[in-house]
Amino acid sequence: MDMQDNPPPRARLVMVKAVAHEILYPAIFEPEDIGYSVYVPDIPGCVTQGDTMEEAMQMAQDAIKLILKDKKLINIQNLLHQRM
């Protein structure tokens, strides 16, 4: 079997809707032996995975929301600490 019969899997770039304000973030979906690994280049540390493309997409949305929520809480805590 040659490469034309079975091409190697390729990474896919997908825009992921993350919040109600419809902010879109590019996410890289890389096929693995089982499922997909995902990373979001615009959000450091935002990585996840899923067994299917649909699950990986949902996991990416959840990861983005959680990281942005944590960053917002950290910023609020820093502001409060500065006022004391």
Phi and psi restraints in degrees (range 20) as a CNS / XPLOR table:
assign (resid 1 and name C) (resid 2 and name N)
       (resid 2 and name CA) (resid 2 and name C) 1.0 -101.6 20.0 2
assign (resid 2 and name N) (resid 2 and name CA)
       (resid 2 and name C) (resid 3 and name N) 1.0 178.1 20.0 2
assign (resid 2 and name C) (resid 3 and name N)
       (resid 3 and name CA) (resid 3 and name C) 1.0 -63.8 20.0 2
assign (resid 3 and name N) (resid 3 and name CA)
       (resid 3 and name C) (resid 4 and name N) 1.0 -27.1 20.0 2
assign (resid 3 and name C) (resid 4 and name N)
       (resid 4 and name CA) (resid 4 and name C) 1.0 -70.0 20.0 2
assign (resid 4 and name N) (resid 4 and name CA)
       (resid 4 and name C) (resid 5 and name N) 1.0 -31.8 20.0 2
assign (resid 4 and name C) (resid 5 and name N)
       (resid 5 and name CA) (resid 5 and name C) 1.0 -74.1 20.0 2
assign (resid 5 and name N) (resid 5 and name CA)
       (resid 5 and name C) (resid 6 and name N) 1.0 -32.8 20.0 2
assign (resid 5 and name C) (resid 6 and name N)
       (resid 6 and name CA) (resid 6 and name C) 1.0 -142.4 20.0 2
assign (resid 6 and name N) (resid 6 and name CA)
       (resid 6 and name C) (resid 7 and name N) 1.0 79.2 20.0 2
assign (resid 6 and name C) (resid 7 and name N)
       (resid 7 and name CA) (resid 7 and name C) 1.0 -65.4 20.0 2
assign (resid 7 and name N) (resid 7 and name CA)
       (resid 7 and name C) (resid 8 and name N) 1.0 150.4 20.0 2
assign (resid 7 and name C) (resid 8 and name N)
       (resid 8 and name CA) (resid 8 and name C) 1.0 -66.8 20.0 2
assign (resid 8 and name N) (resid 8 and name CA)
       (resid 8 and name C) (resid 9 and name N) 1.0 149.6 20.0 2
assign (resid 8 and name C) (resid 9 and name N)
       (resid 9 and name CA) (resid 9 and name C) 1.0 -64.6 20.0 2
assign (resid 9 and name N) (resid 9 and name CA)
       (resid 9 and name C) (resid 10 and name N) 1.0 149.8 20.0 2
assign (resid 9 and name C) (resid 10 and name N)
       (resid 10 and name CA) (resid 10 and name C) 1.0 -124.8 20.0 2
assign (resid 10 and name N) (resid 10 and name CA)
       (resid 10 and name C) (resid 11 and name N) 1.0 153.4 20.0 2
assign (resid 10 and name C) (resid 11 and name N)
       (resid 11 and name CA) (resid 11 and name C) 1.0 -69.7 20.0 2
assign (resid 11 and name N) (resid 11 and name CA)
       (resid 11 and name C) (resid 12 and name N) 1.0 148.5 20.0 2
assign (resid 11 and name C) (resid 12 and name N)
       (resid 12 and name CA) (resid 12 and name C) 1.0 -120.8 20.0 2
assign (resid 12 and name N) (resid 12 and name CA)
       (resid 12 and name C) (resid 13 and name N) 1.0 137.7 20.0 2
assign (resid 12 and name C) (resid 13 and name N)
       (resid 13 and name CA) (resid 13 and name C) 1.0 -97.0 20.0 2
assign (resid 13 and name N) (resid 13 and name CA)
       (resid 13 and name C) (resid 14 and name N) 1.0 124.2 20.0 2
assign (resid 13 and name C) (resid 14 and name N)
       (resid 14 and name CA) (resid 14 and name C) 1.0 -132.3 20.0 2
assign (resid 14 and name N) (resid 14 and name CA)
       (resid 14 and name C) (resid 15 and name N) 1.0 137.2 20.0 2
assign (resid 14 and name C) (resid 15 and name N)
       (resid 15 and name CA) (resid 15 and name C) 1.0 -83.9 20.0 2
assign (resid 15 and name N) (resid 15 and name CA)
       (resid 15 and name C) (resid 16 and name N) 1.0 125.4 20.0 2
assign (resid 15 and name C) (resid 16 and name N)
       (resid 16 and name CA) (resid 16 and name C) 1.0 -108.0 20.0 2
assign (resid 16 and name N) (resid 16 and name CA)
       (resid 16 and name C) (resid 17 and name N) 1.0 123.3 20.0 2
assign (resid 16 and name C) (resid 17 and name N)
       (resid 17 and name CA) (resid 17 and name C) 1.0 -76.6 20.0 2
assign (resid 17 and name N) (resid 17 and name CA)
       (resid 17 and name C) (resid 18 and name N) 1.0 124.1 20.0 2
assign (resid 17 and name C) (resid 18 and name N)
       (resid 18 and name CA) (resid 18 and name C) 1.0 -111.0 20.0 2
assign (resid 18 and name N) (resid 18 and name CA)
       (resid 18 and name C) (resid 19 and name N) 1.0 -28.8 20.0 2
assign (resid 18 and name C) (resid 19 and name N)
       (resid 19 and name CA) (resid 19 and name C) 1.0 -138.8 20.0 2
assign (resid 19 and name N) (resid 19 and name CA)
       (resid 19 and name C) (resid 20 and name N) 1.0 169.2 20.0 2
assign (resid 19 and name C) (resid 20 and name N)
       (resid 20 and name CA) (resid 20 and name C) 1.0 -61.2 20.0 2
assign (resid 20 and name N) (resid 20 and name CA)
       (resid 20 and name C) (resid 21 and name N) 1.0 -23.2 20.0 2
assign (resid 20 and name C) (resid 21 and name N)
       (resid 21 and name CA) (resid 21 and name C) 1.0 -80.7 20.0 2
assign (resid 21 and name N) (resid 21 and name CA)
       (resid 21 and name C) (resid 22 and name N) 1.0 5.8 20.0 2
assign (resid 21 and name C) (resid 22 and name N)
       (resid 22 and name CA) (resid 22 and name C) 1.0 59.8 20.0 2
assign (resid 22 and name N) (resid 22 and name CA)
       (resid 22 and name C) (resid 23 and name N) 1.0 41.1 20.0 2
assign (resid 22 and name C) (resid 23 and name N)
       (resid 23 and name CA) (resid 23 and name C) 1.0 -76.7 20.0 2
assign (resid 23 and name N) (resid 23 and name CA)
       (resid 23 and name C) (resid 24 and name N) 1.0 129.4 20.0 2
assign (resid 23 and name C) (resid 24 and name N)
       (resid 24 and name CA) (resid 24 and name C) 1.0 -106.4 20.0 2
assign (resid 24 and name N) (resid 24 and name CA)
       (resid 24 and name C) (resid 25 and name N) 1.0 135.8 20.0 2
assign (resid 24 and name C) (resid 25 and name N)
       (resid 25 and name CA) (resid 25 and name C) 1.0 -120.6 20.0 2
assign (resid 25 and name N) (resid 25 and name CA)
       (resid 25 and name C) (resid 26 and name N) 1.0 135.8 20.0 2
assign (resid 25 and name C) (resid 26 and name N)
       (resid 26 and name CA) (resid 26 and name C) 1.0 -70.3 20.0 2
assign (resid 26 and name N) (resid 26 and name CA)
       (resid 26 and name C) (resid 27 and name N) 1.0 137.5 20.0 2
assign (resid 26 and name C) (resid 27 and name N)
       (resid 27 and name CA) (resid 27 and name C) 1.0 -130.4 20.0 2
assign (resid 27 and name N) (resid 27 and name CA)
       (resid 27 and name C) (resid 28 and name N) 1.0 137.9 20.0 2
assign (resid 27 and name C) (resid 28 and name N)
       (resid 28 and name CA) (resid 28 and name C) 1.0 -99.8 20.0 2
assign (resid 28 and name N) (resid 28 and name CA)
       (resid 28 and name C) (resid 29 and name N) 1.0 121.7 20.0 2
assign (resid 28 and name C) (resid 29 and name N)
       (resid 29 and name CA) (resid 29 and name C) 1.0 -106.5 20.0 2
assign (resid 29 and name N) (resid 29 and name CA)
       (resid 29 and name C) (resid 30 and name N) 1.0 116.4 20.0 2
assign (resid 29 and name C) (resid 30 and name N)
       (resid 30 and name CA) (resid 30 and name C) 1.0 -111.3 20.0 2
assign (resid 30 and name N) (resid 30 and name CA)
       (resid 30 and name C) (resid 31 and name N) 1.0 123.7 20.0 2
assign (resid 30 and name C) (resid 31 and name N)
       (resid 31 and name CA) (resid 31 and name C) 1.0 -64.0 20.0 2
assign (resid 31 and name N) (resid 31 and name CA)
       (resid 31 and name C) (resid 32 and name N) 1.0 137.9 20.0 2
assign (resid 31 and name C) (resid 32 and name N)
       (resid 32 and name CA) (resid 32 and name C) 1.0 -117.1 20.0 2
assign (resid 32 and name N) (resid 32 and name CA)
       (resid 32 and name C) (resid 33 and name N) 1.0 179.5 20.0 2
assign (resid 32 and name C) (resid 33 and name N)
       (resid 33 and name CA) (resid 33 and name C) 1.0 -55.9 20.0 2
assign (resid 33 and name N) (resid 33 and name CA)
       (resid 33 and name C) (resid 34 and name N) 1.0 -41.0 20.0 2
assign (resid 33 and name C) (resid 34 and name N)
       (resid 34 and name CA) (resid 34 and name C) 1.0 -129.1 20.0 2
assign (resid 34 and name N) (resid 34 and name CA)
       (resid 34 and name C) (resid 35 and name N) 1.0 112.2 20.0 2
assign (resid 34 and name C) (resid 35 and name N)
       (resid 35 and name CA) (resid 35 and name C) 1.0 83.9 20.0 2
assign (resid 35 and name N) (resid 35 and name CA)
       (resid 35 and name C) (resid 36 and name N) 1.0 -153.8 20.0 2
assign (resid 35 and name C) (resid 36 and name N)
       (resid 36 and name CA) (resid 36 and name C) 1.0 -135.7 20.0 2
assign (resid 36 and name N) (resid 36 and name CA)
       (resid 36 and name C) (resid 37 and name N) 1.0 140.2 20.0 2
assign (resid 36 and name C) (resid 37 and name N)
       (resid 37 and name CA) (resid 37 and name C) 1.0 -98.5 20.0 2
assign (resid 37 and name N) (resid 37 and name CA)
       (resid 37 and name C) (resid 38 and name N) 1.0 149.7 20.0 2
assign (resid 37 and name C) (resid 38 and name N)
       (resid 38 and name CA) (resid 38 and name C) 1.0 -134.9 20.0 2
assign (resid 38 and name N) (resid 38 and name CA)
       (resid 38 and name C) (resid 39 and name N) 1.0 137.0 20.0 2
assign (resid 38 and name C) (resid 39 and name N)
       (resid 39 and name CA) (resid 39 and name C) 1.0 -137.8 20.0 2
assign (resid 39 and name N) (resid 39 and name CA)
       (resid 39 and name C) (resid 40 and name N) 1.0 150.8 20.0 2
assign (resid 39 and name C) (resid 40 and name N)
       (resid 40 and name CA) (resid 40 and name C) 1.0 -113.7 20.0 2
assign (resid 40 and name N) (resid 40 and name CA)
       (resid 40 and name C) (resid 41 and name N) 1.0 103.1 20.0 2
assign (resid 40 and name C) (resid 41 and name N)
       (resid 41 and name CA) (resid 41 and name C) 1.0 -59.9 20.0 2
assign (resid 41 and name N) (resid 41 and name CA)
       (resid 41 and name C) (resid 42 and name N) 1.0 -28.9 20.0 2
assign (resid 41 and name C) (resid 42 and name N)
       (resid 42 and name CA) (resid 42 and name C) 1.0 -78.6 20.0 2
assign (resid 42 and name N) (resid 42 and name CA)
       (resid 42 and name C) (resid 43 and name N) 1.0 -10.7 20.0 2
assign (resid 42 and name C) (resid 43 and name N)
       (resid 43 and name CA) (resid 43 and name C) 1.0 -126.6 20.0 2
assign (resid 43 and name N) (resid 43 and name CA)
       (resid 43 and name C) (resid 44 and name N) 1.0 99.5 20.0 2
assign (resid 43 and name C) (resid 44 and name N)
       (resid 44 and name CA) (resid 44 and name C) 1.0 -54.2 20.0 2
assign (resid 44 and name N) (resid 44 and name CA)
       (resid 44 and name C) (resid 45 and name N) 1.0 134.1 20.0 2
assign (resid 44 and name C) (resid 45 and name N)
       (resid 45 and name CA) (resid 45 and name C) 1.0 84.1 20.0 2
assign (resid 45 and name N) (resid 45 and name CA)
       (resid 45 and name C) (resid 46 and name N) 1.0 -0.7 20.0 2
assign (resid 45 and name C) (resid 46 and name N)
       (resid 46 and name CA) (resid 46 and name C) 1.0 -87.5 20.0 2
assign (resid 46 and name N) (resid 46 and name CA)
       (resid 46 and name C) (resid 47 and name N) 1.0 95.1 20.0 2
assign (resid 46 and name C) (resid 47 and name N)
       (resid 47 and name CA) (resid 47 and name C) 1.0 -134.2 20.0 2
assign (resid 47 and name N) (resid 47 and name CA)
       (resid 47 and name C) (resid 48 and name N) 1.0 149.7 20.0 2
assign (resid 47 and name C) (resid 48 and name N)
       (resid 48 and name CA) (resid 48 and name C) 1.0 -161.8 20.0 2
assign (resid 48 and name N) (resid 48 and name CA)
       (resid 48 and name C) (resid 49 and name N) 1.0 -171.7 20.0 2
assign (resid 48 and name C) (resid 49 and name N)
       (resid 49 and name CA) (resid 49 and name C) 1.0 -158.4 20.0 2
assign (resid 49 and name N) (resid 49 and name CA)
       (resid 49 and name C) (resid 50 and name N) 1.0 165.7 20.0 2
assign (resid 49 and name C) (resid 50 and name N)
       (resid 50 and name CA) (resid 50 and name C) 1.0 -155.1 20.0 2
assign (resid 50 and name N) (resid 50 and name CA)
       (resid 50 and name C) (resid 51 and name N) 1.0 153.0 20.0 2
assign (resid 50 and name C) (resid 51 and name N)
       (resid 51 and name CA) (resid 51 and name C) 1.0 -71.8 20.0 2
assign (resid 51 and name N) (resid 51 and name CA)
       (resid 51 and name C) (resid 52 and name N) 1.0 -27.5 20.0 2
assign (resid 51 and name C) (resid 52 and name N)
       (resid 52 and name CA) (resid 52 and name C) 1.0 -127.0 20.0 2
assign (resid 52 and name N) (resid 52 and name CA)
       (resid 52 and name C) (resid 53 and name N) 1.0 166.9 20.0 2
assign (resid 52 and name C) (resid 53 and name N)
       (resid 53 and name CA) (resid 53 and name C) 1.0 -61.7 20.0 2
assign (resid 53 and name N) (resid 53 and name CA)
       (resid 53 and name C) (resid 54 and name N) 1.0 -40.9 20.0 2
assign (resid 53 and name C) (resid 54 and name N)
       (resid 54 and name CA) (resid 54 and name C) 1.0 -63.1 20.0 2
assign (resid 54 and name N) (resid 54 and name CA)
       (resid 54 and name C) (resid 55 and name N) 1.0 -44.5 20.0 2
assign (resid 54 and name C) (resid 55 and name N)
       (resid 55 and name CA) (resid 55 and name C) 1.0 -65.9 20.0 2
assign (resid 55 and name N) (resid 55 and name CA)
       (resid 55 and name C) (resid 56 and name N) 1.0 -40.6 20.0 2
assign (resid 55 and name C) (resid 56 and name N)
       (resid 56 and name CA) (resid 56 and name C) 1.0 -62.3 20.0 2
assign (resid 56 and name N) (resid 56 and name CA)
       (resid 56 and name C) (resid 57 and name N) 1.0 -39.2 20.0 2
assign (resid 56 and name C) (resid 57 and name N)
       (resid 57 and name CA) (resid 57 and name C) 1.0 -62.4 20.0 2
assign (resid 57 and name N) (resid 57 and name CA)
       (resid 57 and name C) (resid 58 and name N) 1.0 -46.4 20.0 2
assign (resid 57 and name C) (resid 58 and name N)
       (resid 58 and name CA) (resid 58 and name C) 1.0 -63.6 20.0 2
assign (resid 58 and name N) (resid 58 and name CA)
       (resid 58 and name C) (resid 59 and name N) 1.0 -41.8 20.0 2
assign (resid 58 and name C) (resid 59 and name N)
       (resid 59 and name CA) (resid 59 and name C) 1.0 -64.4 20.0 2
assign (resid 59 and name N) (resid 59 and name CA)
       (resid 59 and name C) (resid 60 and name N) 1.0 -36.9 20.0 2
assign (resid 59 and name C) (resid 60 and name N)
       (resid 60 and name CA) (resid 60 and name C) 1.0 -65.0 20.0 2
assign (resid 60 and name N) (resid 60 and name CA)
       (resid 60 and name C) (resid 61 and name N) 1.0 -43.8 20.0 2
assign (resid 60 and name C) (resid 61 and name N)
       (resid 61 and name CA) (resid 61 and name C) 1.0 -60.7 20.0 2
assign (resid 61 and name N) (resid 61 and name CA)
       (resid 61 and name C) (resid 62 and name N) 1.0 -44.2 20.0 2
assign (resid 61 and name C) (resid 62 and name N)
       (resid 62 and name CA) (resid 62 and name C) 1.0 -64.2 20.0 2
assign (resid 62 and name N) (resid 62 and name CA)
       (resid 62 and name C) (resid 63 and name N) 1.0 -42.8 20.0 2
assign (resid 62 and name C) (resid 63 and name N)
       (resid 63 and name CA) (resid 63 and name C) 1.0 -63.1 20.0 2
assign (resid 63 and name N) (resid 63 and name CA)
       (resid 63 and name C) (resid 64 and name N) 1.0 -43.6 20.0 2
assign (resid 63 and name C) (resid 64 and name N)
       (resid 64 and name CA) (resid 64 and name C) 1.0 -60.6 20.0 2
assign (resid 64 and name N) (resid 64 and name CA)
       (resid 64 and name C) (resid 65 and name N) 1.0 -48.1 20.0 2
assign (resid 64 and name C) (resid 65 and name N)
       (resid 65 and name CA) (resid 65 and name C) 1.0 -59.8 20.0 2
assign (resid 65 and name N) (resid 65 and name CA)
       (resid 65 and name C) (resid 66 and name N) 1.0 -44.4 20.0 2
assign (resid 65 and name C) (resid 66 and name N)
       (resid 66 and name CA) (resid 66 and name C) 1.0 -65.3 20.0 2
assign (resid 66 and name N) (resid 66 and name CA)
       (resid 66 and name C) (resid 67 and name N) 1.0 -44.3 20.0 2
assign (resid 66 and name C) (resid 67 and name N)
       (resid 67 and name CA) (resid 67 and name C) 1.0 -65.6 20.0 2
assign (resid 67 and name N) (resid 67 and name CA)
       (resid 67 and name C) (resid 68 and name N) 1.0 -43.7 20.0 2
assign (resid 67 and name C) (resid 68 and name N)
       (resid 68 and name CA) (resid 68 and name C) 1.0 -65.1 20.0 2
assign (resid 68 and name N) (resid 68 and name CA)
       (resid 68 and name C) (resid 69 and name N) 1.0 -36.9 20.0 2
assign (resid 68 and name C) (resid 69 and name N)
       (resid 69 and name CA) (resid 69 and name C) 1.0 -64.8 20.0 2
assign (resid 69 and name N) (resid 69 and name CA)
       (resid 69 and name C) (resid 70 and name N) 1.0 -44.2 20.0 2
assign (resid 69 and name C) (resid 70 and name N)
       (resid 70 and name CA) (resid 70 and name C) 1.0 -61.8 20.0 2
assign (resid 70 and name N) (resid 70 and name CA)
       (resid 70 and name C) (resid 71 and name N) 1.0 -43.2 20.0 2
assign (resid 70 and name C) (resid 71 and name N)
       (resid 71 and name CA) (resid 71 and name C) 1.0 -63.1 20.0 2
assign (resid 71 and name N) (resid 71 and name CA)
       (resid 71 and name C) (resid 72 and name N) 1.0 -38.1 20.0 2
assign (resid 71 and name C) (resid 72 and name N)
       (resid 72 and name CA) (resid 72 and name C) 1.0 -65.2 20.0 2
assign (resid 72 and name N) (resid 72 and name CA)
       (resid 72 and name C) (resid 73 and name N) 1.0 -43.2 20.0 2
assign (resid 72 and name C) (resid 73 and name N)
       (resid 73 and name CA) (resid 73 and name C) 1.0 -64.5 20.0 2
assign (resid 73 and name N) (resid 73 and name CA)
       (resid 73 and name C) (resid 74 and name N) 1.0 -39.7 20.0 2
assign (resid 73 and name C) (resid 74 and name N)
       (resid 74 and name CA) (resid 74 and name C) 1.0 -63.4 20.0 2
assign (resid 74 and name N) (resid 74 and name CA)
       (resid 74 and name C) (resid 75 and name N) 1.0 -42.6 20.0 2
assign (resid 74 and name C) (resid 75 and name N)
       (resid 75 and name CA) (resid 75 and name C) 1.0 -62.8 20.0 2
assign (resid 75 and name N) (resid 75 and name CA)
       (resid 75 and name C) (resid 76 and name N) 1.0 -40.8 20.0 2
assign (resid 75 and name C) (resid 76 and name N)
       (resid 76 and name CA) (resid 76 and name C) 1.0 -64.1 20.0 2
assign (resid 76 and name N) (resid 76 and name CA)
       (resid 76 and name C) (resid 77 and name N) 1.0 -44.8 20.0 2
assign (resid 76 and name C) (resid 77 and name N)
       (resid 77 and name CA) (resid 77 and name C) 1.0 -61.5 20.0 2
assign (resid 77 and name N) (resid 77 and name CA)
       (resid 77 and name C) (resid 78 and name N) 1.0 -41.0 20.0 2
assign (resid 77 and name C) (resid 78 and name N)
       (resid 78 and name CA) (resid 78 and name C) 1.0 -63.8 20.0 2
assign (resid 78 and name N) (resid 78 and name CA)
       (resid 78 and name C) (resid 79 and name N) 1.0 -41.5 20.0 2
assign (resid 78 and name C) (resid 79 and name N)
       (resid 79 and name CA) (resid 79 and name C) 1.0 -62.9 20.0 2
assign (resid 79 and name N) (resid 79 and name CA)
       (resid 79 and name C) (resid 80 and name N) 1.0 -44.0 20.0 2
assign (resid 79 and name C) (resid 80 and name N)
       (resid 80 and name CA) (resid 80 and name C) 1.0 -63.9 20.0 2
assign (resid 80 and name N) (resid 80 and name CA)
       (resid 80 and name C) (resid 81 and name N) 1.0 -40.1 20.0 2
assign (resid 80 and name C) (resid 81 and name N)
       (resid 81 and name CA) (resid 81 and name C) 1.0 -65.1 20.0 2
assign (resid 81 and name N) (resid 81 and name CA)
       (resid 81 and name C) (resid 82 and name N) 1.0 -37.4 20.0 2
assign (resid 81 and name C) (resid 82 and name N)
       (resid 82 and name CA) (resid 82 and name C) 1.0 -68.0 20.0 2
assign (resid 82 and name N) (resid 82 and name CA)
       (resid 82 and name C) (resid 83 and name N) 1.0 -28.7 20.0 2
assign (resid 82 and name C) (resid 83 and name N)
       (resid 83 and name CA) (resid 83 and name C) 1.0 -79.5 20.0 2
assign (resid 83 and name N) (resid 83 and name CA)
       (resid 83 and name C) (resid 84 and name N) 1.0 -16.5 20.0 2
